[in-house]
């Protein structure tokens, strides 16, 4: 008399669990919008930012204009500035600068960041 071999139900359970896990991860990681949209494409033109005055904010909040130490009140108001700061600079320092420039009528502020490689 031959015994019937029992099929392993655990294999089917494992596959079902893996499929469920796969669909959950895909649902969480994919961006869903309530209505279909076509997002805008970003492109940029290389600018020669050397033509604009550069404001540098140090990690301690020190302010420099084209390499020379300055204060908010000493910054001449122009249409365009370039801003560079340390990644650990507290936001309040940058916020004060941006607020001052905005009140003064600055139209464009380029914020420099390090590119990813």
C-alpha positions in Angstrom: 0.0 0.0 0.0 1.4 3.3 -1.0 0.9 6.4 1.0 -0.2 9.6 -0.7 2.3 12.3 -0.3 0.9 15.5 1.3 1.6 18.6 -0.7 3.2 21.3 1.3 0.6 24.0 2.0 3.4 26.2 3.3 4.8 26.7 -0.2 1.5 28.0 -1.4 1.2 30.3 1.6 4.8 31.6 1.1 4.0 32.5 -2.5 0.8 34.2 -1.6 2.6 36.2 1.1 5.4 37.2 -1.2 2.9 38.4 -3.8 0.9 40.3 -1.2 4.1 41.9 0.0 5.1 42.8 -3.5 1.8 44.6 -4.3 1.9 46.4 -1.0 5.4 47.8 -1.6 4.5 48.8 -5.2 1.3 50.6 -4.0 3.2 52.5 -1.3 6.2 53.4 -3.4 4.3 54.6 -6.5 3.1 58.2 -6.5 -0.7 58.3 -6.9 -2.7 61.4 -7.7 -6.4 61.8 -7.3 -6.7 62.9 -11.0 -4.4 62.0 -13.9 -1.8 64.7 -14.5 1.2 65.2 -16.7 3.9 66.9 -14.5 6.0 69.7 -15.9 9.4 68.9 -17.1 12.4 70.8 -15.6 15.2 72.1 -17.6 17.8 74.7 -17.1 20.2 76.9 -19.0 23.7 77.3 -17.7 24.2 80.8 -16.4 27.4 82.6 -15.7 26.7 83.5 -12.1 30.0 85.3 -11.8 28.1 88.4 -13.2 26.0 88.6 -10.1 27.0 89.6 -6.5 27.4 86.5 -4.3 26.1 86.4 -0.8 27.6 83.8 1.5 26.1 82.8 4.9 28.5 80.8 7.1 27.4 78.2 9.6 27.6 80.7 12.4 25.5 83.3 10.5 28.3 85.5 9.3 27.4 87.3 6.1 29.8 88.0 3.2 29.3 89.9 0.0 31.7 88.8 -2.8 34.1 87.6 -0.2 34.0 90.6 2.1 32.3 90.6 5.5 29.2 92.7 5.6 25.8 93.2 7.4 22.3 93.2 6.1 22.1 97.0 6.1 25.3 97.3 4.0 24.0 95.1 1.2 23.3 97.3 -1.9 19.9 96.4 -3.4 20.2 95.0 -6.9 17.8 92.9 -9.1 19.7 89.6 -8.7 21.9 87.9 -6.2 23.5 84.5 -5.8 23.2 82.8 -2.4 25.6 80.2 -1.0 25.5 78.8 2.5 26.8 75.9 4.5 24.4 72.9 4.7 24.4 73.2 8.5 23.5 76.9 8.6 20.4 77.6 10.7 17.5 78.6 8.6 16.8 81.7 10.7 20.0 83.3 9.3 19.0 82.6 5.7 15.4 83.6 6.4 16.5 87.0 7.7 18.6 87.6 4.6 15.8 86.5 2.2 13.3 88.7 4.0 15.6 91.7 3.8 16.3 91.2 0.1 12.6 90.7 -0.6 11.6 93.9 1.2 14.4 95.7 -0.7 13.0 94.7 -4.1 15.4 91.9 -5.2 13.7 90.0 -8.0 15.9 87.0 -8.4 17.9 85.0 -5.8 19.9 82.0 -7.2 20.6 79.5 -4.5 23.6 77.4 -5.2 23.7 73.7 -4.2 26.2 71.0 -4.8 25.3 68.7 -7.7 24.9 65.0 -7.2 27.3 62.7 -9.1 
